[in-house]
């Protein structure tokens, strides 16, 4: 019996799934790795730690679910989070940590470029909004502020490209990860000369761009032996987590439907045969294949913000009961009226991307009075995260007609949150419980490459089966609409104060090596 393995290199950990050829889950496992914040605006990860975690989880899932049942691994499909940058030397050795999408250190470079004629030109050519998340400006920052590392760099890689190189010895990057770098011309599907000139590098310092179906070579013999895999096990380059979540969620071309992901971060996405043109440069356009563009907007602040709240303000019976503590907070929030009795939360703890693209944005509670209790803070925190998701969807609705939503991600699919999304958007929300859209999208990619499906067009015409549908409460929507107007105004009005306090934080910062995402 053959099976397909999907490997998701996520923001805060790895998630590996095993599927049979019919798309049924045989087993899954997670592994976590930390993110380091050595200074304000820094967000880095250790590539070696990610690689070791990848090997550990792969070996365990093979030994538990694959080898004992005599499955043969037909292919391993990789997917990963976008916008990471890792500088390596001529031997492929990392020059320091990888810089993640959440890193905001290049905000000055991004602001200057975004406000220039060149910035608009690059946005139109690459489909990537000008923001510190973009490898385009991350590399420019390294060039100007870390000259020694820049001189020693042979190649700039994504984390996924680094892991695949470690396993196979091959350097490659897929269409969708490449189109999220701000360096790829998504119309010509080649590295963009203007972007290379801006960042100060050559095309040789990047890696070949290949379709998402590309096989990247064989596993090195040492890993074939240690993992117990055959030499003919196909290693697929795969795609990005965002593109595969949209594919796995059953969003079809031309359908009046959007996909919402709320995991650690979040996004609202649509799919279509053409790019979404926005004069305000609010949305991304990432290439999945030659005739599929994933368009939409990302947020830095999703389930990671509720986890932050739980870590600091939740109650823990034992050291590792994060999920139980979250559940208790959700139960407490359910006893508060919609709108949290006038308490609003600005969720911008990690700056923000869409739709405001303001790396200086900060978090705040607003409207606090003497009658507010902890339960109001809990619900306001959840509502604030979802107001930000709604602000992306509202802006996206200016370009695409959206009649219904599908929601994926561990935070978004919590029933309490799914109902709030339906109420805030005033649209029906479809959810598949116990379903992982990213890995299923990777399965669909692998199955299409194997010939189980004729093409992604064939995949996209098959209706997804949703276990739950949340219908909006129109009375609650009216309440949320009123509060959202204040939320939206505050975001705009506080722009100058966000920048001022960010400058003060830089001025009085004391560098320290801070880990996040570790259990309390």
N, C-alpha and C positions, 0 to 999 in steps of 0.2 A: 504494500500500500504506500502510495506517495503522499507527502504532505508539503505544505508551504509554511515557512517561518517568516514572520515580519518583525523587524527590529526598529523601534522608534527611539531615536536619540533625542529625548525631550529636554526641556529647559532645566528641570530639576532631577531628572532621572531617566532611566531606560525602561522601556516596557516591551517585552517580547511575547508574541503570540504564536501559537501553532494552529494551523487550519488544515482540515482535510480538503480534498479538491472540490467538494460541494460548498465550501464556505462555512462549515461548522467549526466552532472553536474546540480544539482538543485540550488546550491548556494555555495558561499565561503566567508570567512572572514579572515582578518589578525589581528594580534596584535603584538606589538613590545616590546622588553625589552632591556635594555642597557648592554653593556660589560664594565667592569672596568679594567683600566690599572694603578694599584697603583704604580708600579715600571716598569722600562724597562724589557721587556720580559714577564711581567705578563698579563694574560688575564683571567678574572674571571666573573662569573655571580651569581646573587642572586637566589638560588633555590626557595625561597618563592615567589619572584616576578614572576618567570616563572610559578609557580603553580597558583597563583592568575590570571595571564594573561590567562592561559589555561582555567580556570573556566569561566572567563569573556567572552572570545570569544565563548566557547562552549554554554553558556547560551544564548548569543545573536543570534547565528546562529540557535539554536533550536527554539527560539521564533519568528524569522523572516521567516524561510524557512520550518521548520519541523512541529511544532505544528499547525500553522494555516491551513496547507494543509492536516492535519490528517495522516501524514506519521508515521509509526512505525519504530523506529531505530532497525534494526536487529543486527547490530554489529558496534563497534567503533574500528578501527584499528590504532595503534600508529606507528609512525616512528620518527626517531630522528637523529641528527648529531652524528658523532662518536667521540671517544677518550676523552670524558669528564670524570672527576673523582670528586666525592663528598664523603667526609668522613662523616659518621654519627655515633652517639653514640648508646648505647644499646636500647634506646627508639626510634631510628630512627630520632633523631633531627640532623640537619646539624651542623657540626663543621666548621663554616666558609663558604665561598663561594665555588661554584663549579669551578673547573679548566677546561677550554675549550681546544679544539684541538689546538687553536692558541697560547697557552701558551708555551714559549720557555725557562722557567727558568731552566729546567733540561738538558740544552744543554751540560754541562760538563759530566754529567752521561751518556748521550746518546753517546757522542763522544768516551768516554772510552770503553763503551760496544760494540759499532759498530766496533771498531778496534780490538776486542778480538775474540778468538776462540769461546767463549760462545755466543757472539753476533751473529755470523753466524749460530750457532746451533739453537739459539732461533728464528732467522728469518726463518729457514727451518721448524721448528716445528710449528710456529704460523702464518706465512704468513704476519706478520706485520713488515715493515721496522723499524730499530732502529733509533728513532728520538724523540725529546722532546714531540712531539704530543702524544706519546704512553703512556697509563696509566701505563704500566710496569715501565717506568723510572720516571713518575710523582710520583708514590707511593714510589719509592726508594728515590726520592728527599725529600718527606715528612718525610720519616724515618730518613734521615740524617740531615735535616735542619729545621724540625719542629717537634721535638721529642715529645713535649707535645700533639700535635694533633694526632700524630701517636699512642701514648699510649692510648689515649681516644677513638680511632676509633674501633667500633664494626664491621662495614662493609664499604667497598669501593664500591660505586654505580656509574652507569652512570646517567645522568640527566633524561633519559627516565625511568629507573628503579625507580628512586625516585618519579617521577610524578605518575607512575602506583601504587607504594606502597601507596602514599597518597590517591589515589582514591579507592583502593581495599583492602589495608592491606597486599597484597602479595608481596614477593620479588622474582623477576625473571629477567632474561636477555636472549634475543634471540640470535640465532646462529651468526647473522651477526654483531651485536653490540659487542658480546663477542669476535668474531674473530678479531676485530679491537683493542682489548685491549693489544695485545702482551702477553697475559697470557693464551690463549686458544690454545691447540694443535688441529689444524684444521683437522688433519688426524684421531685422536682418538675422537674428539669432547668432550674433557674434559679438565679441568684446568691442565696446564702443570707443573709438579713438578719442573723442572729447572727454570721456570719463577717465580714460587712461592718462591723458595729458593733465587733467585736473589733479589726479591723485599722485602723479609723479612716478608711475610704474609703467612697465611694458607688458604686452600680452604674454610674454614668456614667464612672467612672474605669477601668472594665474595658471589655470589648468584647462585641458580640453573640455569643451561643453558637449554633452551627449544627451540623446533623448532619454526619457525616464524609463524606457524599456531596455536600455543598454545593459549587456552583461559586462562586468568589469574585470573579468579574468577569474582564475581559480584561487582558492584559499592556499596560502603557503602550506607546504607539507607539514610543518610543525603544528599548525592549527588543524589540519585535517586529522592528524593523529590524536591530538589532545582532545578534540571535540568528537572524534569518532565519526567523521563525515567522509563521504566518498569523493574522489577527485573530480567527478563530473557534477558535483553540486553547483548549481548555477548561482552566482552572486549578482543580483540586480541592483543597479544604482538607485532606483526608486525615485522618490520625489520629496517635497517638503510636507511637514505635518499639516499645514493649512490647506494646501491643495488636496491632499489625500483625505482630510476630514470632510471636505466639500464633496469629493467624489463618493466617499463611503456613506455619506448622509443621503444620497439619492437625489441630489439637486440636478435637474435636467436642464439642458440648453433650452432657452426660450420660456421656461416655466416661470410663473409669477411667484417665486418662492425664494427665500433667503435662508442660508444656514448660519446659525449662531453657535460658536464654540466658546465655552467658558471653562477653561481648565485652570492653570495657574494665571496665565494671561487670557486674552479673549479676542474675538474677531466676529464681524458680520460680513458674510461673503455671498456673492452671486456668481454664476458661471455663464459664459456666453462665447460666441464665435468672434467677437470684436472687443477691443479695449474700451474701457469707460473713460470718456474725456471729461475732465473737471477743471474749470478755470482756476479754482482755488487750490488745486493740487492736494486734495484731501484723501484720495483713494489710491490704493496700489492696483497694478495690473500684472499678475504673475502668469507666466506661461506654463501650462501643464503639458500640452502637446501642441502640434501645429494648428489645431482648430479648437482648442479649449483655452480660454483665458479665465483665470480666477480673479475677480475684482472685489474690492471692499475696503474695509478699514480695521486696523488692529488697536487694541487697548493694552497698555502695560499692566493694568490693574484689574485682575479678575479674582479667581479663587484664592490667589496668593494673599490678597488683602484680608479676606475673611480668616485665612489661616493665621495671618499676623495678629488680627484681633483676638482670635482664640488663644494663641500662644501667650499673649500678655494679659488678657482679661477673662479667660475661661477658667473653669475649675477642673483640676486634674486629680483623679483618684489615684492613678499610677502615673509613672513617668512617660509612658508611651501611648496614652489613650486619647490621642488627638481626635480621632473620629468620634469617639463617645462624647468628648467635650463639645465638639461642633454640633452634634445632635442635640445636646442639652440646650445650647444657645439657640438653635433653630426652634425648638419647642417654646422657649421663652419669647422669641420674636413673634411667634404665631399668635400670642396673646395681646399684641399691640395693634392698634388700628392702622389701616393704610395711611401712609404719610407720617408715621411715627410722631403724631401729635405736634407737628411743626418742626421737628428736628431733621435737618438736612446734613448729609455727609458728602464732602468732596473727596473722591477716592484716590486722588493723584499722588500716592505715596512714592511712586517710581517715575514721576514726571508723566507726560502723556503723549500718545501718538494721535490717532484719529479721534475726532475730527479736528482737534485744535492744534495738534503738532507743536506742543509746547513742552520742551524738556525741562523748563523751570517750574512747571505746575507743581503744587504742593497739596497735601491733604488738609482738610479742616472740617470741624463740626460747626454748623451755623443754626441759630434759632434756639439755642439752649435756654431753658428757663427752670425755675425752682421745682417744677413738677416732674421733670424728666428723671427717669431711673435707668438702671443698667439695661433693662429690656428695650428701652427706646433707642439706646446707642446700638444695640445689636441689630434691631430692625433697620435703623437708619443706615448702618454700614452696608447691609445687604441691598437696600434700596438705592444707595449711592452708586454701588458697583453696577447695578442694572440700569440706572439713569444714564450712566456713561455709555453702556451698550446701546441703549435706546437712541442716544444722540448720534451714534454712528449710523444706525438704521434709518433714522429720520433724514440725515443728510443723503444717504444712499437712495432713499425714496424719491429724491429730486431727479434721479436719472433712470431708475428702474421701478416698474410697478411691482409692489410686493403685497401679495394677498394673504400669505401664510408663512409660517416659520417652522423650521426643524431645528432642534437644539441638541447639541452633544457636548461632551466634556463632563467631568465628575462634579463640578459645581453647578453647571447649568441644568443638569438633569435631576438634581434634587427636587422632588415634587413641589416643595414650598417655593423654590426659586422659579421653576417652570411656570407655575401659576402666576407669580408676580410678573414674569416676562409677558405672558399673555395679557395680563391686565394693563401693564404699562404701554405695550405696543397696540393694544386693542385688536389683536389678531390671534387666530387659533395657533397653538403651538403643538407640534408633533414630536414625540420623544420615543426612542427605543431604549427601554431599560436594560441594564446589564449588557450594553452594546458599546463597542469602542470604534468610533467612526474612522480614526486615523489608521488603525491596523486593518480594518476591513477594506478601506481604500487601497492599502498596500496589497492585500490579498487580491482585490479586483485587478490591480495592475499586473500582478504575477500571473493570475489566471488568464488574463488577456494575452500576455506574452507567450503563455503555454498553448494558446489556441482554444481554451475552454470557452472564451468569448471571442467573437470575431474582431471586435474593436471596442474602444471606450464609448463609441456611439451606441453600440449594442448594449453595453453595460448601462448607459444612461437612460435607456428606454424601459428598463425593468423597474417597475414601481417598488419602492421600499416599503417594508412592512413595519408600521409603527404600532407599538403596544399601547401607547397612551396619547390622548389628545386633550389638551387643556384649553377650554374655551374662556374667552375674556369676560370678566365681570365689568359691565359698562359703567356701573356706579363707581367702582374702584378706579376705573380708567379716568373718570372725570376728576377724581381727587388727585391722582398721580399727574395728570396733565397740568393742573394748577401748580403743584409743587415743582414739576419739572421746569416750568417757565422761570421760576426763581433760581433753580439750580443752573440753568443755562445762562442767565444773566450774571450770576455770581462768577461763573467760570470766566466770562469775558471781563467783568469789572475788576477782578483780582489779578489780572495779567501783570500789571506793573508791580504789585506787591509780591507776586510769585518770583519775579526776577530780582527784586530788591532783597528778599530774604535768602534767595539762592546765592547771591553775591556775598551776603554776610556770612553764610555758612562756609563758603570757600575761604573768606578772609580769616575766620577764626577756627578753621578746621584743625583737628589733631589727628593725623593719620593713624589708623588702627586696622588690624586685620580682623574683619568681622565675618563670621559665617552666618548664612541664613539657610532656611529649609531643613534644619536639623530638628528632630523631635525634642520637645521640652523635657 
